[in-house]
Amino acid sequence: MSDAVIQVERLVRTFDDVQAVRGISFSVERGRVVGFVGANGAGKTTTMRMLVTLDLPTAGRIRVCGFDAVNHPGELRHRVGWMPDGFGAYPDVTVKEYLDFMARAFGYSGADRRARVDEVMEFTDLAKLADREMKALSKGMSQRLCLGRALVNDPEVMVLDEPAAGLDPKARAEFKRLVRLLADDGKTIFISSHILSELAEMCDSLLFIDAGRIVYDGPADGLTQPSALQRLVRVEALEPAEALASWAELAPGVSLADVTRRGVRVKVEGEGDAAVAEVLARLMQEGFHIIRFAPEEVRLEDAFIALLDKVKGGRHDEA
């Protein structure tokens, strides 16, 4: 029996004559961390807003924690924590006052409310900033407060839209640590980000959306396996980089990825190490004096771009 805590079926969202989300379906199992990836305008935020009942679907169905997003929005909101890409508050309100207001909105009162606010501030490392006004918070502090707001109701599911946007490396590392702690606590997390390498580190699986359609739904490392994409190999030789580039442009089974200061990066067709070894042998037969020949791990960013190119090529062929 499926333990899906998020179920999306044939979801559509249309704005006037623009179809932002085009019949997507997916599910997220309880306790999983799922990354939601897509370019600007792909439909990420629109989908997330429907998940948390801020937008109504044009068609299709959403169930979160067993509750229908259209028919039972109140029940769903009490079980979901929403962290938008930017949030508003009065600049003169303090951290503690803001969280206290949110706790009141979710029905906490008296000692329970004070305890919950203190617990959230402790988890997000905001206790020492309890009396600081919103206008005096750094970007990293503001993001931690936004996360705290999403945690006030102790949700089963957390929907986080670009939570690391604009953060410096130290603040991003701290935010990743908090997400891992939430996952270890058993919360289901649905998170979007443009920093794909960090998503791969945090997430159990990834969803890629393009032009309102899901184009990948699978494990975080599924697109970076050598069999899923051509192998990338960095080649350097005593000969000029231009000579290597000219060879790569003509050699069968090889395509030029880019030219570096001291050599080239090439894509090798075929699976396994044998195809890569054959390229090295052919280079040496052509008289190149190789000083570096290093297969590279496929970056998630490269895999994402290659997947989008493949999808767009397929749509062009259909047209």
Contacts in CASP RR format, 6 or more apart in sequence:
PFRMAT RR
TARGET T0000
AUTHOR 0000-0000-0000
METHOD contacts of the structure
MODEL  1
MSDAVIQVERLVRTFDDVQAVRGISFSVERGRVVGFVGANGAGKTTTMRM
LVTLDLPTAGRIRVCGFDAVNHPGELRHRVGWMPDGFGAYPDVTVKEYLD
FMARAFGYSGADRRARVDEVMEFTDLAKLADREMKALSKGMSQRLCLGRA
LVNDPEVMVLDEPAAGLDPKARAEFKRLVRLLADDGKTIFISSHILSELA
EMCDSLLFIDAGRIVYDGPADGLTQPSALQRLVRVEALEPAEALASWAEL
APGVSLADVTRRGVRVKVEGEGDAAVAEVLARLMQEGFHIIRFAPEEVRL
EDAFIALLDKVKGGRHDEA
2 27 0 8 1.000
2 29 0 8 1.000
3 29 0 8 1.000
3 30 0 8 1.000
4 27 0 8 1.000
4 28 0 8 1.000
4 29 0 8 1.000
4 30 0 8 1.000
5 28 0 8 1.000
5 29 0 8 1.000
5 30 0 8 1.000
5 31 0 8 1.000
5 64 0 8 1.000
5 65 0 8 1.000
5 66 0 8 1.000
5 156 0 8 1.000
5 157 0 8 1.000
5 188 0 8 1.000
6 26 0 8 1.000
6 27 0 8 1.000
6 28 0 8 1.000
6 51 0 8 1.000
6 62 0 8 1.000
6 63 0 8 1.000
6 64 0 8 1.000
6 157 0 8 1.000
6 188 0 8 1.000
6 190 0 8 1.000
7 27 0 8 1.000
7 61 0 8 1.000
7 62 0 8 1.000
7 63 0 8 1.000
7 64 0 8 1.000
7 66 0 8 1.000
8 24 0 8 1.000
8 25 0 8 1.000
8 26 0 8 1.000
8 27 0 8 1.000
8 47 0 8 1.000
8 51 0 8 1.000
8 61 0 8 1.000
8 62 0 8 1.000
9 25 0 8 1.000
9 60 0 8 1.000
9 61 0 8 1.000
9 62 0 8 1.000
10 23 0 8 1.000
10 24 0 8 1.000
10 25 0 8 1.000
10 59 0 8 1.000
10 60 0 8 1.000
10 61 0 8 1.000
11 21 0 8 1.000
11 23 0 8 1.000
11 24 0 8 1.000
11 25 0 8 1.000
11 47 0 8 1.000
11 50 0 8 1.000
11 57 0 8 1.000
11 59 0 8 1.000
11 60 0 8 1.000
11 61 0 8 1.000
11 62 0 8 1.000
12 19 0 8 1.000
12 21 0 8 1.000
12 22 0 8 1.000
12 23 0 8 1.000
12 57 0 8 1.000
12 58 0 8 1.000
12 59 0 8 1.000
12 60 0 8 1.000
13 19 0 8 1.000
13 20 0 8 1.000
13 21 0 8 1.000
13 46 0 8 1.000
13 47 0 8 1.000
13 50 0 8 1.000
13 55 0 8 1.000
13 57 0 8 1.000
13 58 0 8 1.000
14 20 0 8 1.000
14 58 0 8 1.000
19 212 0 8 1.000
20 41 0 8 1.000
20 43 0 8 1.000
20 46 0 8 1.000
20 212 0 8 1.000
21 43 0 8 1.000
21 46 0 8 1.000
21 47 0 8 1.000
21 50 0 8 1.000
21 57 0 8 1.000
21 212 0 8 1.000
22 211 0 8 1.000
22 212 0 8 1.000
22 213 0 8 1.000
23 59 0 8 1.000
23 60 0 8 1.000
23 212 0 8 1.000
23 213 0 8 1.000
24 47 0 8 1.000
24 209 0 8 1.000
24 212 0 8 1.000
24 213 0 8 1.000
24 214 0 8 1.000
25 214 0 8 1.000
26 207 0 8 1.000
26 214 0 8 1.000
26 217 0 8 1.000
28 34 0 8 1.000
28 188 0 8 1.000
28 190 0 8 1.000
29 188 0 8 1.000
30 156 0 8 1.000
30 186 0 8 1.000
30 188 0 8 1.000
31 183 0 8 1.000
31 186 0 8 1.000
31 187 0 8 1.000
31 188 0 8 1.000
31 189 0 8 1.000
32 188 0 8 1.000
32 189 0 8 1.000
32 204 0 8 1.000
32 205 0 8 1.000
33 179 0 8 1.000
33 183 0 8 1.000
33 188 0 8 1.000
33 189 0 8 1.000
33 191 0 8 1.000
33 202 0 8 1.000
33 203 0 8 1.000
33 204 0 8 1.000
34 189 0 8 1.000
34 190 0 8 1.000
34 191 0 8 1.000
34 203 0 8 1.000
34 204 0 8 1.000
34 205 0 8 1.000
34 206 0 8 1.000
34 207 0 8 1.000
35 190 0 8 1.000
35 191 0 8 1.000
35 192 0 8 1.000
35 193 0 8 1.000
35 199 0 8 1.000
35 202 0 8 1.000
35 203 0 8 1.000
35 205 0 8 1.000
35 206 0 8 1.000
35 207 0 8 1.000
35 220 0 8 1.000
36 44 0 8 1.000
36 47 0 8 1.000
36 48 0 8 1.000
36 190 0 8 1.000
36 191 0 8 1.000
36 192 0 8 1.000
36 206 0 8 1.000
36 207 0 8 1.000
36 209 0 8 1.000
37 44 0 8 1.000
37 192 0 8 1.000
37 193 0 8 1.000
37 196 0 8 1.000
37 199 0 8 1.000
37 206 0 8 1.000
37 207 0 8 1.000
37 208 0 8 1.000
37 209 0 8 1.000
37 304 0 8 1.000
38 44 0 8 1.000
38 192 0 8 1.000
38 208 0 8 1.000
38 209 0 8 1.000
38 210 0 8 1.000
38 304 0 8 1.000
39 210 0 8 1.000
39 308 0 8 1.000
42 209 0 8 1.000
42 210 0 8 1.000
42 211 0 8 1.000
42 212 0 8 1.000
43 209 0 8 1.000
43 212 0 8 1.000
44 161 0 8 1.000
44 192 0 8 1.000
44 209 0 8 1.000
45 85 0 8 1.000
45 161 0 8 1.000
45 192 0 8 1.000
46 55 0 8 1.000
47 209 0 8 1.000
48 159 0 8 1.000
48 161 0 8 1.000
48 190 0 8 1.000
48 192 0 8 1.000
49 55 0 8 1.000
50 56 0 8 1.000
50 57 0 8 1.000
50 62 0 8 1.000
50 69 0 8 1.000
51 62 0 8 1.000
51 64 0 8 1.000
51 69 0 8 1.000
51 80 0 8 1.000
51 159 0 8 1.000
51 190 0 8 1.000
52 76 0 8 1.000
52 77 0 8 1.000
52 80 0 8 1.000
52 81 0 8 1.000
52 82 0 8 1.000
52 159 0 8 1.000
53 69 0 8 1.000
53 73 0 8 1.000
53 74 0 8 1.000
53 76 0 8 1.000
53 77 0 8 1.000
54 82 0 8 1.000
56 70 0 8 1.000
57 69 0 8 1.000
57 70 0 8 1.000
61 68 0 8 1.000
61 70 0 8 1.000
62 68 0 8 1.000
62 69 0 8 1.000
62 70 0 8 1.000
63 69 0 8 1.000
64 76 0 8 1.000
64 79 0 8 1.000
64 80 0 8 1.000
64 157 0 8 1.000
65 75 0 8 1.000
65 76 0 8 1.000
65 79 0 8 1.000
65 80 0 8 1.000
65 156 0 8 1.000
65 157 0 8 1.000
67 74 0 8 1.000
67 75 0 8 1.000
67 76 0 8 1.000
67 79 0 8 1.000
68 76 0 8 1.000
69 76 0 8 1.000
78 106 0 8 1.000
78 153 0 8 1.000
78 155 0 8 1.000
79 153 0 8 1.000
79 155 0 8 1.000
79 156 0 8 1.000
79 157 0 8 1.000
80 155 0 8 1.000
80 156 0 8 1.000
80 157 0 8 1.000
80 158 0 8 1.000
80 159 0 8 1.000
81 150 0 8 1.000
81 151 0 8 1.000
81 153 0 8 1.000
81 155 0 8 1.000
81 157 0 8 1.000
81 158 0 8 1.000
81 159 0 8 1.000
82 150 0 8 1.000
82 159 0 8 1.000
83 146 0 8 1.000
83 147 0 8 1.000
83 149 0 8 1.000
83 150 0 8 1.000
83 158 0 8 1.000
83 159 0 8 1.000
83 160 0 8 1.000
83 161 0 8 1.000
83 163 0 8 1.000
84 146 0 8 1.000
84 161 0 8 1.000
85 161 0 8 1.000
85 162 0 8 1.000
85 165 0 8 1.000
86 146 0 8 1.000
87 146 0 8 1.000
87 149 0 8 1.000
89 98 0 8 1.000
89 134 0 8 1.000
90 134 0 8 1.000
91 133 0 8 1.000
91 134 0 8 1.000
91 135 0 8 1.000
92 133 0 8 1.000
92 134 0 8 1.000
92 135 0 8 1.000
93 101 0 8 1.000
93 133 0 8 1.000
93 134 0 8 1.000
94 130 0 8 1.000
94 131 0 8 1.000
94 132 0 8 1.000
94 133 0 8 1.000
94 134 0 8 1.000
95 121 0 8 1.000
95 126 0 8 1.000
95 129 0 8 1.000
95 130 0 8 1.000
95 131 0 8 1.000
95 132 0 8 1.000
95 134 0 8 1.000
95 137 0 8 1.000
95 145 0 8 1.000
96 117 0 8 1.000
96 121 0 8 1.000
96 130 0 8 1.000
96 131 0 8 1.000
98 134 0 8 1.000
98 145 0 8 1.000
98 149 0 8 1.000
99 117 0 8 1.000
99 120 0 8 1.000
99 121 0 8 1.000
99 145 0 8 1.000
99 148 0 8 1.000
99 149 0 8 1.000
99 152 0 8 1.000
100 113 0 8 1.000
100 114 0 8 1.000
100 117 0 8 1.000
102 149 0 8 1.000
102 152 0 8 1.000
103 113 0 8 1.000
103 116 0 8 1.000
103 117 0 8 1.000
103 152 0 8 1.000
104 113 0 8 1.000
106 152 0 8 1.000
106 153 0 8 1.000
107 113 0 8 1.000
108 116 0 8 1.000
108 152 0 8 1.000
116 152 0 8 1.000
116 154 0 8 1.000
117 152 0 8 1.000
118 127 0 8 1.000
120 126 0 8 1.000
120 148 0 8 1.000
120 151 0 8 1.000
120 152 0 8 1.000
121 127 0 8 1.000
121 129 0 8 1.000
121 130 0 8 1.000
121 148 0 8 1.000
123 148 0 8 1.000
123 151 0 8 1.000
123 178 0 8 1.000
123 181 0 8 1.000
124 144 0 8 1.000
124 145 0 8 1.000
124 147 0 8 1.000
124 148 0 8 1.000
124 151 0 8 1.000
124 178 0 8 1.000
125 144 0 8 1.000
125 174 0 8 1.000
126 141 0 8 1.000
126 144 0 8 1.000
126 145 0 8 1.000
126 148 0 8 1.000
129 137 0 8 1.000
129 141 0 8 1.000
132 141 0 8 1.000
134 142 0 8 1.000
134 145 0 8 1.000
137 145 0 8 1.000
139 166 0 8 1.000
139 167 0 8 1.000
139 168 0 8 1.000
139 171 0 8 1.000
140 167 0 8 1.000
140 168 0 8 1.000
140 171 0 8 1.000
140 175 0 8 1.000
143 163 0 8 1.000
143 164 0 8 1.000
143 167 0 8 1.000
143 171 0 8 1.000
143 175 0 8 1.000
144 174 0 8 1.000
144 175 0 8 1.000
144 178 0 8 1.000
146 163 0 8 1.000
147 160 0 8 1.000
147 163 0 8 1.000
147 175 0 8 1.000
147 178 0 8 1.000
150 158 0 8 1.000
150 160 0 8 1.000
151 158 0 8 1.000
151 182 0 8 1.000
155 187 0 8 1.000
156 187 0 8 1.000
156 188 0 8 1.000
157 187 0 8 1.000
157 188 0 8 1.000
157 189 0 8 1.000
157 190 0 8 1.000
158 182 0 8 1.000
158 187 0 8 1.000
158 188 0 8 1.000
158 189 0 8 1.000
158 190 0 8 1.000
158 191 0 8 1.000
159 190 0 8 1.000
159 191 0 8 1.000
160 179 0 8 1.000
160 189 0 8 1.000
160 190 0 8 1.000
160 191 0 8 1.000
160 192 0 8 1.000
161 192 0 8 1.000
162 192 0 8 1.000
162 193 0 8 1.000
162 194 0 8 1.000
163 175 0 8 1.000
163 179 0 8 1.000
163 191 0 8 1.000
163 193 0 8 1.000
164 171 0 8 1.000
164 172 0 8 1.000
164 175 0 8 1.000
164 176 0 8 1.000
164 193 0 8 1.000
164 195 0 8 1.000
164 198 0 8 1.000
165 193 0 8 1.000
165 194 0 8 1.000
167 175 0 8 1.000
172 195 0 8 1.000
172 198 0 8 1.000
176 198 0 8 1.000
176 201 0 8 1.000
176 202 0 8 1.000
179 189 0 8 1.000
179 191 0 8 1.000
179 202 0 8 1.000
180 202 0 8 1.000
182 189 0 8 1.000
183 189 0 8 1.000
183 202 0 8 1.000
191 199 0 8 1.000
191 202 0 8 1.000
191 203 0 8 1.000
193 199 0 8 1.000
196 299 0 8 1.000
196 300 0 8 1.000
196 301 0 8 1.000
196 304 0 8 1.000
197 299 0 8 1.000
197 300 0 8 1.000
197 301 0 8 1.000
199 206 0 8 1.000
199 220 0 8 1.000
199 300 0 8 1.000
200 206 0 8 1.000
200 220 0 8 1.000
200 221 0 8 1.000
200 224 0 8 1.000
200 300 0 8 1.000
203 220 0 8 1.000
204 219 0 8 1.000
204 220 0 8 1.000
205 217 0 8 1.000
205 218 0 8 1.000
205 219 0 8 1.000
205 220 0 8 1.000
206 216 0 8 1.000
206 217 0 8 1.000
206 218 0 8 1.000
206 219 0 8 1.000
206 220 0 8 1.000
206 223 0 8 1.000
207 214 0 8 1.000
207 216 0 8 1.000
207 217 0 8 1.000
207 218 0 8 1.000
208 214 0 8 1.000
208 215 0 8 1.000
208 216 0 8 1.000
208 217 0 8 1.000
208 304 0 8 1.000
208 307 0 8 1.000
209 215 0 8 1.000
210 308 0 8 1.000
210 311 0 8 1.000
210 312 0 8 1.000
215 307 0 8 1.000
215 308 0 8 1.000
215 311 0 8 1.000
216 223 0 8 1.000
216 307 0 8 1.000
222 228 0 8 1.000
223 229 0 8 1.000
223 298 0 8 1.000
223 300 0 8 1.000
223 303 0 8 1.000
223 304 0 8 1.000
223 307 0 8 1.000
224 297 0 8 1.000
224 298 0 8 1.000
224 299 0 8 1.000
224 300 0 8 1.000
224 303 0 8 1.000
225 298 0 8 1.000
226 271 0 8 1.000
226 272 0 8 1.000
226 298 0 8 1.000
227 271 0 8 1.000
227 272 0 8 1.000
228 298 0 8 1.000
228 303 0 8 1.000
229 298 0 8 1.000
229 302 0 8 1.000
229 303 0 8 1.000
229 306 0 8 1.000
230 255 0 8 1.000
230 267 0 8 1.000
230 268 0 8 1.000
230 269 0 8 1.000
230 270 0 8 1.000
231 267 0 8 1.000
231 268 0 8 1.000
231 270 0 8 1.000
231 272 0 8 1.000
231 275 0 8 1.000
231 276 0 8 1.000
231 295 0 8 1.000
231 298 0 8 1.000
232 257 0 8 1.000
232 265 0 8 1.000
232 266 0 8 1.000
232 267 0 8 1.000
232 268 0 8 1.000
232 295 0 8 1.000
232 296 0 8 1.000
232 298 0 8 1.000
232 302 0 8 1.000
233 265 0 8 1.000
233 266 0 8 1.000
233 267 0 8 1.000
233 268 0 8 1.000
233 276 0 8 1.000
233 279 0 8 1.000
233 293 0 8 1.000
233 294 0 8 1.000
233 295 0 8 1.000
233 296 0 8 1.000
234 260 0 8 1.000
234 263 0 8 1.000
234 264 0 8 1.000
234 265 0 8 1.000
234 292 0 8 1.000
234 293 0 8 1.000
234 294 0 8 1.000
234 295 0 8 1.000
234 296 0 8 1.000
235 244 0 8 1.000
235 263 0 8 1.000
235 264 0 8 1.000
235 265 0 8 1.000
235 266 0 8 1.000
235 283 0 8 1.000
235 290 0 8 1.000
235 292 0 8 1.000
235 293 0 8 1.000
236 244 0 8 1.000
236 260 0 8 1.000
236 262 0 8 1.000
236 263 0 8 1.000
236 290 0 8 1.000
236 291 0 8 1.000
236 292 0 8 1.000
236 293 0 8 1.000
237 243 0 8 1.000
237 244 0 8 1.000
237 263 0 8 1.000
237 283 0 8 1.000
237 288 0 8 1.000
237 289 0 8 1.000
237 290 0 8 1.000
237 291 0 8 1.000
238 288 0 8 1.000
238 289 0 8 1.000
238 291 0 8 1.000
239 288 0 8 1.000
239 289 0 8 1.000
241 259 0 8 1.000
241 260 0 8 1.000
241 261 0 8 1.000
241 262 0 8 1.000
241 263 0 8 1.000
241 264 0 8 1.000
242 259 0 8 1.000
243 288 0 8 1.000
244 263 0 8 1.000
244 264 0 8 1.000
244 288 0 8 1.000
245 256 0 8 1.000
245 259 0 8 1.000
245 263 0 8 1.000
245 264 0 8 1.000
247 283 0 8 1.000
247 286 0 8 1.000
247 288 0 8 1.000
248 254 0 8 1.000
248 255 0 8 1.000
248 256 0 8 1.000
248 264 0 8 1.000
248 266 0 8 1.000
249 255 0 8 1.000
249 256 0 8 1.000
251 279 0 8 1.000
251 282 0 8 1.000
253 268 0 8 1.000
253 269 0 8 1.000
253 270 0 8 1.000
254 266 0 8 1.000
254 267 0 8 1.000
254 268 0 8 1.000
254 269 0 8 1.000
254 279 0 8 1.000
255 266 0 8 1.000
255 267 0 8 1.000
255 269 0 8 1.000
256 264 0 8 1.000
256 265 0 8 1.000
256 266 0 8 1.000
256 267 0 8 1.000
257 264 0 8 1.000
257 265 0 8 1.000
257 266 0 8 1.000
257 267 0 8 1.000
258 264 0 8 1.000
258 265 0 8 1.000
262 292 0 8 1.000
265 296 0 8 1.000
266 279 0 8 1.000
268 275 0 8 1.000
268 276 0 8 1.000
268 279 0 8 1.000
269 275 0 8 1.000
276 295 0 8 1.000
280 290 0 8 1.000
280 293 0 8 1.000
283 290 0 8 1.000
283 293 0 8 1.000
284 290 0 8 1.000
END
